[in-house]
Amino acid sequence: MDEAAKTACQIDAMDFGFLLAEVARHWKIVFDREIGAGSSLTEGLVRTLFNVFWLGDARQITIAEQMGVEPMTISAYVNKLEGEGLVQRRRDHKDGRVRIVEATTGGERLLEQVAPLHLALSERLWEGFDEAGRNSIAAAFAKMKANLEAGRGREAGAAASPDSSDVSNSIAAAP
């Protein structure tokens, strides 16, 4: 690998993507420790339950797409939530092969208990930021998400017709 490619692949500790991943990792650790304490709840399970509630009656594939995870991950989460009595699956009346996931009364009660804890943790995340700073960061994150989502479409097109003549140029050009 030439020096330019090595430089492009190095991760600086202050690189934004690295920092973003670290914040997300710490969020999950604190969430699991403080909100899931004394229960089998994890951040992934609670996120799944919140998405089931927000989406209403939804197919597992829809939940997976909304959360940006693999369908098998959602299947494991839904199995666990169903075992805890927090969601239930039922057959779609339009297509009997499809199973719809919906929150149970117990799942809705749990969300009512977790929501204030989640909000308190979110507030802790924002400590030291004024409203303008929060709005600016939220707008920046929304734009970054849109940029990455738009890039997914370009990547899919590029994957359909790969140019393998110089893989190192692809690596060096990666953000």
N, C-alpha and C positions, 0 to 999 in steps of 0.2 A: 504494500500500500504506500503510495507516495505521501509526502508531507502534507499536501493540501487536503487529501482525503482523511488523513489522521486528524488534522486540525478540525475538519468539519464534523468528525465523529466524537470529539472530546466533549464531555459534559462539564461545564463550569458550574460550580456550586451555586452561583448566583444566576444561572440561566433561568429564565422565567418558567419554562416548561418543567424543569426539575423542581423549582420552588412550588409550583402549582401542584405537582404530584405529591410533594412532601406535605403540603397543607391538607390535601385530600386524605393522605395516609393518617396524619395526626387527627383529623376530624373523625375518621372511622375508629381509631383507637379510643379517643375520648368518648365518643358516642357509645361504643360497646361497653366501656367501663362504667359510665355514669347512667346511661339510659337503660342499658341491658343488664345492669347489675342485678344479680339475684334471680335472673330469668334466663330463658333460652333465646331471648331476642338478640339479634345482631342488627347492625346498620342495614345490611342487605335485606333481611326479613322485613324490617320496618319500612324501608323504601318500597319493597314489593307491595306491602299492605297499603301504604299510602297511594301507590299507583293504581291498585285494584279499586280503591275507593274513588279516586279522582276520575278514572276512566269509566267508572260504572261497570256494568256487565261487559267483560272483555275476554277475548281469546288470549291464551297464553302467548301466542306469537305477537300480539299487539302490545302486551305488557313488556315483553322482551325488547321489542323495537323502541318503545317509549323510554325504557331504562338504558338502552344501548348495551345489552348483554345477550349472551347466547341463549337460545330457547331451552337448552338443557339446564342452564343455571336457573332459569325461571321455574322449570319443572321441579327442580329440587326444592326451591324456596316455597312453591305452592304446596308441594307434598308436606313440607314441614308445617306451614301455616294451616293446612287442612287438618293435619294430625292434632294441632293445638285447638281446633275448632274456631279458627279466626277467619277462614274463607271456606267456601264450598264450590264444588264443580257441579255443573248441570249440563245436560245436553241442550244444544242450540235447537230451538223449535224449527228453524229454517233449514238446518243441515244437521241431521242426527249424528254425523261423524265428528262434529265439532263440539268441544267442551268449553263452556263459558265459566269464567271464574268470577265470583262475587263475594264481597265481604259479608260476614255473618254479623248478627247483633253483637256478639262477643268481640269481633274484630273492630267494629265501629266504637264500642266502649273502650277498647284498648287504645285506639287512635285518639280518643278524647283525653285519655290519661297521658299519652306520650306527647301530644302536640305542645302543651305548655313547656315540657322539658326540652323538646326540640327547639322551641322558640328561645328559651333561656340560653341554650348552647349557641344558637345563632347570634344572639345579642352579645355573648362573650366574644365571639369571633370578630364582631364589629367594634369592640371597645377601642376608643382612641380615634375613631373616625366620626367626623361631623356628617350631617345629612348630605351636604354637597359631595363630600368624599365618597360616601356610600353610593350615591346616585352615579357618580362618575365611574366607580369600580364596577357597579352592576351593569352599566351601559357598555363598558369595555368588555366585560365577560360575555355579554349577549352578542357583541360584535365578533369576538373571537370564536364563539360557538358557531355563529353563522358562517364565518370564514372556513372553519374546519368542515362543516356540513357541506358547503359549496365545493370544497376540495374533494370530498368523497365522490361526488359525481365525476369530477375530472379524473380522479384516480381510476374509477371504474372504466372510463373510456380508454385510458392509457393502458390498463391491464388487458383490454381486448386486443390491442395491437402493440405489444411490447417491442421496444427497440433494444435488443440485447447487445448492440455493438460496443457500448461503453458503459458498463454497469457502474464504474467508479464515478462517472459524471452524475448519475442519479443519486449516489450516496453523498457526494460532495455538495449537491444542490439541496439536499434534504434540510429542513429547518432544524 
